[in-house]
Amino acid sequence: MRAGYVAERRVLFAEGRGTRISPPTHAQRVRMNGAPGETLRLRSVQALEHPAEAGRKAATKGNIGHSSMKKVIDHDLARPNEKWLARICFPLSAEDSQDGVDAENLWSEDRGDGSYVIDNIPFYAYEISNGDLVSARDVDGRLFFERVLERGGHSTYRVLVKNQAGFESDGFRRLWKSLQALGCSNEVAKCRWIAIDVPKISDPDAVCKILELGEEESVWTFEEAHCGHPL
């Protein structure tokens, strides 16, 4: 966790706009993606309040249950109700809890055998990436992350754009074209907070050079959340 990135994230959540994140408009999608139909993903993310529920039992592992989850980051609540999709809860660190977020829910593909393929780009969770195969345990009808079964070969980076225009700023759009050309996709929250997926086929060194260039040019601060590429 990089101090500069975390500091910027705290500033973002202290700007007086609360923690609710609105989805981008279709026009914004087109401006960012270049053209309709491209593979870059742009989803809404929300922070939902989960009131304490007395009487709910805690999970047998990690003492994680409904009663301990007060605020959870949710990805794209408006996604179609597809039977093969399942939401998995990833409890976060004590530091994140102090900042007001206890867990992050990630969508996944239910393989039907107790395993799930992650189908989101994490904003908070570390050491997990889009495409990873994981197991989860059921606690009162809610799935909680257990362990990684197999890596999908993706890496995850996160940037906080300094310009208030966020992903619509000239600086971000200029550098994003280079990342997109390398096969990267992303999810956006609060306009300036962007989680980036680097697929297995991408050149991780080339991606890192662009991320470092963006920091040198004061376009963004960034952090590496998980490196799934061979070092």
C-alpha positions as CSV (number, residue, x, y, z in Angstrom):
1,M,0.0,0.0,0.0
2,R,1.7,3.2,-1.2
3,A,1.3,6.2,1.2
4,G,0.8,8.8,-1.5
5,Y,-2.0,6.8,-3.1
6,V,-3.7,6.2,0.2
7,A,-3.5,9.8,1.1
8,E,-5.1,10.8,-2.2
9,R,-7.9,8.2,-1.6
10,R,-8.6,9.7,1.8
11,V,-8.8,13.2,0.2
12,L,-11.2,11.9,-2.4
13,F,-13.6,10.6,0.3
14,A,-13.3,13.8,2.3
15,E,-14.4,16.0,-0.6
16,G,-18.0,16.3,0.8
17,R,-19.6,14.1,-1.8
18,G,-20.2,11.2,0.5
19,T,-19.4,7.6,-0.5
20,R,-22.2,6.9,-3.0
21,I,-20.8,6.6,-6.5
22,S,-23.0,7.3,-9.5
23,P,-22.6,5.3,-12.7
24,P,-21.2,7.1,-15.8
25,T,-23.5,8.2,-18.6
26,H,-23.4,6.5,-22.0
27,A,-21.8,9.7,-23.4
28,Q,-19.0,9.4,-20.8
29,R,-18.5,5.8,-21.8
30,V,-18.1,6.6,-25.5
31,R,-15.7,9.5,-24.7
32,M,-13.5,7.2,-22.6
33,N,-13.6,4.1,-24.6
34,G,-13.2,5.8,-28.0
35,A,-16.1,3.9,-29.6
36,P,-19.1,1.8,-28.5
37,G,-18.4,-1.9,-28.2
38,E,-14.8,-1.8,-27.1
39,T,-13.8,-4.1,-24.3
40,L,-12.9,-1.5,-21.7
41,R,-15.3,-1.9,-18.8
42,L,-16.8,1.0,-16.9
43,R,-19.1,0.0,-14.0
44,S,-20.7,1.8,-11.1
45,V,-19.4,1.2,-7.6
46,Q,-21.3,2.0,-4.4
47,A,-20.6,2.0,-0.7
48,L,-23.6,0.6,1.0
49,E,-24.5,0.9,4.7
50,H,-25.0,-2.4,6.4
51,P,-26.7,-1.9,9.9
52,A,-25.6,-4.2,12.7
53,E,-27.9,-7.2,12.9
54,A,-28.2,-8.5,16.4
55,G,-28.5,-12.3,16.7
56,R,-26.6,-13.1,13.5
57,K,-23.9,-15.5,14.2
58,A,-20.3,-14.7,13.1
59,A,-18.5,-16.8,10.6
60,T,-16.5,-19.7,12.0
61,K,-13.4,-18.4,10.4
62,G,-12.1,-14.9,11.0
63,N,-15.1,-13.8,13.1
64,I,-16.6,-12.2,10.0
65,G,-20.4,-12.0,10.0
66,H,-23.3,-9.7,9.1
67,S,-23.1,-7.9,12.5
68,S,-19.5,-6.8,11.9
69,M,-20.0,-5.4,8.4
70,K,-21.0,-1.8,8.6
71,K,-19.9,-0.4,5.2
72,V,-19.3,-2.6,2.2
73,I,-18.1,-1.5,-1.3
74,D,-20.4,-3.0,-3.9
75,H,-19.6,-3.2,-7.6
76,D,-22.3,-2.5,-10.2
77,L,-25.5,-3.3,-8.4
78,A,-27.4,-2.8,-11.7
79,R,-25.8,-5.8,-13.4
80,P,-28.4,-8.2,-15.0
81,N,-29.7,-10.9,-12.7
82,E,-27.7,-13.8,-14.3
83,K,-27.8,-17.1,-12.4
84,W,-24.2,-17.8,-13.0
85,L,-23.1,-14.6,-11.2
86,A,-22.4,-14.7,-7.4
87,R,-21.2,-11.9,-5.1
88,I,-18.3,-12.7,-2.8
89,C,-17.4,-10.6,0.2
90,F,-13.7,-9.7,0.8
91,P,-13.1,-8.4,4.4
92,L,-10.6,-5.6,4.4
93,S,-7.8,-4.6,6.7
94,A,-8.1,-2.8,10.0
95,E,-6.7,0.3,8.4
96,D,-9.5,0.3,5.8
97,S,-12.0,-0.2,8.6
98,Q,-10.6,2.9,10.3
99,D,-11.2,4.8,7.1
100,G,-14.8,3.6,7.1
101,V,-14.9,0.6,4.8
102,D,-15.1,-2.9,6.2
103,A,-15.4,-5.1,3.1
104,E,-15.6,-5.2,-0.7
105,N,-18.1,-7.3,-2.7
106,L,-16.8,-8.7,-6.0
107,W,-18.9,-10.3,-8.7
108,S,-17.8,-13.8,-9.8
109,E,-18.8,-16.6,-12.1
110,D,-20.2,-19.5,-10.1
111,R,-18.6,-22.7,-11.5
112,G,-21.1,-24.8,-9.6
113,D,-18.5,-26.8,-7.7
114,G,-17.8,-24.4,-4.8
115,S,-15.3,-22.4,-6.9
116,Y,-15.8,-19.0,-8.4
117,V,-13.9,-16.9,-11.1
118,I,-13.6,-13.2,-10.1
119,D,-15.3,-10.9,-12.6
120,N,-14.4,-7.5,-11.2
121,I,-11.4,-5.3,-10.8
122,P,-10.9,-4.7,-7.0
123,F,-10.8,-1.1,-5.6
124,Y,-9.8,-2.1,-2.1
125,A,-8.9,-5.8,-1.8
126,Y,-5.3,-6.8,-2.2
127,E,-3.7,-10.0,-3.7
128,I,-6.7,-10.7,-5.9
129,S,-7.3,-10.0,-9.6
130,N,-9.9,-10.3,-12.3
131,G,-9.9,-13.9,-13.5
132,D,-8.6,-15.6,-10.3
133,L,-10.3,-18.8,-9.3
134,V,-11.3,-18.7,-5.6
135,S,-13.3,-20.6,-3.0
136,A,-15.8,-19.0,-0.7
137,R,-17.8,-20.1,2.4
138,D,-21.5,-19.5,2.9
139,V,-22.4,-17.6,6.1
140,D,-26.1,-17.1,6.6
141,G,-26.6,-17.1,2.8
142,R,-23.7,-14.7,2.1
143,L,-20.5,-15.8,0.4
144,F,-17.2,-14.8,2.0
145,F,-13.8,-15.2,0.4
146,E,-11.8,-18.2,1.6
147,R,-8.7,-18.7,-0.6
148,V,-7.3,-18.5,-4.1
149,L,-7.4,-21.8,-5.9
150,E,-5.7,-20.8,-9.1
151,R,-4.4,-17.6,-10.5
152,G,-5.7,-16.2,-13.7
153,G,-2.5,-14.4,-14.6
154,H,-3.9,-10.9,-14.3
155,S,-2.5,-8.0,-12.4
156,T,-4.3,-5.1,-10.7
157,Y,-3.3,-1.5,-10.3
158,R,-5.2,1.5,-9.0
159,V,-4.8,5.1,-9.8
160,L,-6.2,8.3,-8.4
161,V,-6.4,11.1,-11.0
162,K,-5.3,14.5,-9.7
163,N,-7.5,16.5,-12.1
164,Q,-11.0,16.9,-10.8
165,A,-12.3,15.8,-14.3
166,G,-10.9,12.4,-13.5
167,F,-11.1,9.9,-16.4
168,E,-12.4,12.7,-18.7
169,S,-9.2,14.8,-18.1
170,D,-6.8,15.3,-21.0
171,G,-3.9,13.8,-19.1
172,F,-5.7,10.6,-18.2
173,R,-7.2,10.1,-21.6
174,R,-3.8,10.6,-23.2
175,L,-2.1,8.0,-21.1
176,W,-5.1,5.6,-21.0
177,K,-4.9,5.2,-24.8
178,S,-1.4,3.6,-24.3
179,L,-2.7,1.4,-21.5
180,Q,-5.7,0.4,-23.6
181,A,-3.5,-0.5,-26.5
182,L,-1.7,-2.9,-24.2
183,G,-5.0,-4.7,-23.5
184,C,-5.9,-3.1,-20.1
185,S,-9.4,-2.5,-19.0
186,N,-10.8,-0.6,-16.0
187,E,-13.6,0.2,-13.6
188,V,-14.3,3.8,-12.4
189,A,-15.5,5.2,-9.1
190,K,-16.1,8.8,-8.1
191,C,-14.7,10.0,-11.5
192,R,-11.1,10.1,-10.2
193,W,-10.6,6.6,-8.7
194,I,-9.8,3.9,-11.3
195,A,-9.0,0.3,-10.9
196,I,-7.0,-1.2,-13.8
197,D,-6.9,-4.8,-15.0
198,V,-3.8,-5.9,-16.8
199,P,-4.5,-9.2,-18.6
200,K,-2.2,-12.1,-18.9
201,I,-1.3,-11.2,-22.5
202,S,-0.2,-7.7,-21.6
203,D,3.5,-6.6,-21.1
204,P,3.6,-5.7,-17.4
205,D,6.9,-3.8,-17.7
206,A,5.3,-1.5,-20.4
207,V,2.2,-1.0,-18.2
208,C,4.4,0.0,-15.2
209,K,6.4,2.5,-17.3
210,I,3.1,4.2,-18.3
211,L,1.9,4.2,-14.7
212,E,5.2,5.7,-13.5
213,L,5.1,8.3,-16.3
214,G,1.6,9.3,-15.2
215,E,3.0,9.8,-11.6
216,E,6.0,11.7,-12.8
217,E,3.8,14.1,-14.9
218,S,1.4,14.5,-11.9
219,V,-1.5,13.0,-13.7
220,W,-2.2,10.5,-11.0
221,T,-0.8,8.6,-8.0
222,F,-1.0,4.8,-8.3
223,E,-0.5,1.6,-6.4
224,E,0.0,-2.1,-7.2
225,A,-2.7,-4.2,-5.6
226,H,-1.7,-7.5,-7.0
227,C,1.0,-8.7,-9.5
228,G,-0.1,-11.9,-11.3
229,H,2.5,-11.7,-14.0
230,P,5.8,-13.6,-13.7
231,L,8.6,-11.4,-12.3
